[in-house]
Amino acid sequence: MKLLHRDDLYAWSSFNKERNIDFNSIAWIRPDGNILIDPLSVLSEDYEHLNSLGSVRWIVITNSDHVRAAKELAHVTGAQIAGPFAERSHFPIKCNRWLYDGEELVPGLQVIELQGSKTPGELALLLDKTTLITGDLIRGHKAGSLTILPDEKLSNREEAVASVQRLAEINGIEAVLVGDGWSVFRDGSLALKELAASLVAKCS
Amino acid sequence: MKLLHRDDLYAWSSFNKERNIDFNSIAWIRPDGNILIDPLSVLSEDYEHLNSLGSVRWIVITNSDHVRAAKELAHVTGAQIAGPFAERSHFPIKCNRWLYDGEELVPGLQVIELQGSKTPGELALLLDKTTLITGDLIRGHKAGSLTILPDEKLSNREEAVASVQRLAEINGIEAVLVGDGWSVFRDGSLALKELAASLVAKCS
């Protein structure tokens, strides 16, 4: 796994040749049990590395299109799975917990629900108020800046833009770790504000 | 290949499990023939993508430890190879041209020689005065910031620090694309200044 911008955060990735971007998964290493977010299949060397960093307590899936290897990893690690509350009636795999806006999964990991994306109540996670982790709606197709899903993928563009604006109003975000594409590791809040401004400009 | 911060720049990577970082290669797409920098082996899908973007004119190798797949790629693409002038007497493969400080390989691609790294005259390249491409000396082990080779790998730390300071004095660099680890895509000049300051602080 690749070390991210904090000593307790790692990522592993898989290149997607249709979109020419990496898909990414995150591991947050904690004394009380590690947390994986949108985990892809883990190569044997990454699994060895992950195992050496302690047990996995939770796997968070941000939306039903990001189930990826969650079930298999839950099986081999004994982790519990948490998914988006708004998808609880039709989620493709069994979850042990449903996450909704404003709660914390564990101390320091705040849950944010996004609206208007391709699935209801897609989750974003805010770690220690400084690292935003996004699943599908906010993504990075061009290195150094953020974008959102194309209009045809959104269930409601206006609501999606409002969700981005809400995130852009949070100051002090250093990094935006995206599930799909290039993450931003410097001036995350500024990148979110730039994204929100570009979406509003497109509307008007 | 992954699109970088400009529409004419792509990268492909290979994860290195000993260091837990990606090794990266760059492709600059140009009407007059594309340029590859420190190219790793190309997967078939990446090769197809690369081929679809035109012919390869030059392969630049920043130092003798980054020869990687240059020879094979030169063979299949018909590209010429350029290497560091200071290594011309002992370079592991045949080069068609030796690059030295201050010249341009093609218009817009300025050559910078770095001193004190693990090989003599390691090359850095400055593209359009805004994108710095580094081989080995400057690298990214922690996402969002830059570092240099560990002291034991340097031939002369003082000279290496002076080379970093020289780069840090160039204003207007947007991105620093590293051969090893995390590239920086926002505020590249600031990241270089932070690096230079950290090295000087370590000296004093």
Interface residues (C-beta under 8 A of the other chain):
Chain A: M1 K2 L3 L4 H5 Y10 S13 F15 K17 N20 I21 D22 E45 D46 H49 H141 K142 A143 G144 S145 E174 A175 W182 S183 V184 F185 R186 D187 A191
Chain B: M1 K2 L3 L4 H5 Y10 S13 F15 K17 N20 I21 D22 E45 D46 H49 H141 K142 A143 G144 S145 E174 A175 W182 S183 V184 F185 R186 D187 A191
